[in-house]
């Protein structure tokens, strides 16, 4: 089984607003994937390595909002990655990663490989090596249930906005593969966009991942006032 083998669709409904949110209660995961790449047992070397890895990821990730680590030796070696949304502060990043470490153990018990997403962060670990590779298959969609009154000008403007955000995220080294922006549609409505890649990717791989995600917008979100394409290597969001 390939490490790239799932595409999911999740309606936004009341799960989360596509606007940036300040959360005062504990955030639930947006989604998780408990992968079928084997299971470990209680008190095994793999479990010890996983616990050490998760501690390292959650303690080191908030400093820069991104961190990768490898723990142990084959056959019990495990790779991990965390990413916080580029506009979160250290406090929000720390809180999200602590939640992720707790939740992934509850939701994916004894799995050797798993991914969990939140509005503020991503945590991934696996007994397979996934660093430096654009994963386009562990993807899910979210969309706002509200329809646009006139989607034509919105989607014409969207392509230009998202393209400019990709260029900024990839080419501006200070952006750290994250960019947000907005543009006015028809002189009235404002369109917002966000793009982000995990920072183990090359510039070309990041651009390729983001362009793939943008290409999925008509599939996930046609006619809707907002949507997201969320993956293990990159994610995008747009909304009015």
BELMO-V477272 format. One line per field, one symbol per residue. ss: DSSP state (H for helix, E for strand, C for the rest). phi: phi as a letter, one per 40 degrees, with the letter a starting at -180 (. if undefined). burial: I if it has 9 or more other C-alpha atoms within 8 Angstrom, else O. A space follows every 10 residues. Layout:
BEGIN
ss = ???
phi = ???
burial = ???
END
This chain:
BEGIN
ss = CCCCCCEEEC CCCCCCCCCC CCCCCCCCCC EEEECCCCEC CCCCHHHHHH HHHHHHHHHH HHHHCEEEEE ECCCCCCEEE EEEECCCCCH HHHHHHHHHH HHHHHHHCCC ECCEEEECCC EEEEEECCCC CCCCCCCCEE EEECCCECCC HHHHHHHHHH HHHHHHHHHH HCHHHCCEEE EEEEECCCEE EEEEEEECCC CCHHHHHHHH HHHHHCHHHH HCCECEEEEE ECCEEEEEEC
phi = .ccbabbbbb ccfbcacccc bcbbbccccc aabcccbhbb bcgccccccc cccccccccc ccdbgaabab bgbdcbcbba ababdcbccc cccdcccccc cccccccbcg ccaabbbbcb abbaaacbcb cgbccbbcbb bbacccccca cdcccccddc ccccccdccc cccccffaab aaacbfgbcb bbaababccc ccdcccdccc ccccccdccc bdgccaabbb bcbaabaaac
burial = OOOOOOOOOO IIOOOOIIOO OOOOOOOOII OIOIIOOOOI OOOOOIIIII OIIIOIIIOO IIOOIIIIII IOOOOIIIII IIIIIIOIOI OIIIOIIIII IOOIIOOIOI IIIIIIIIOI IIIIIIIOOO OOIIIIIIII IIIIIOOOOO IOIIOOIIOO IIOOIIIIII OIOOIIIIII IIIIIOOOOI IIIIIIIIOO IOOOIIIOII IIIIOIIOOI IOOIIIIIII IIIIIIIIIO
END
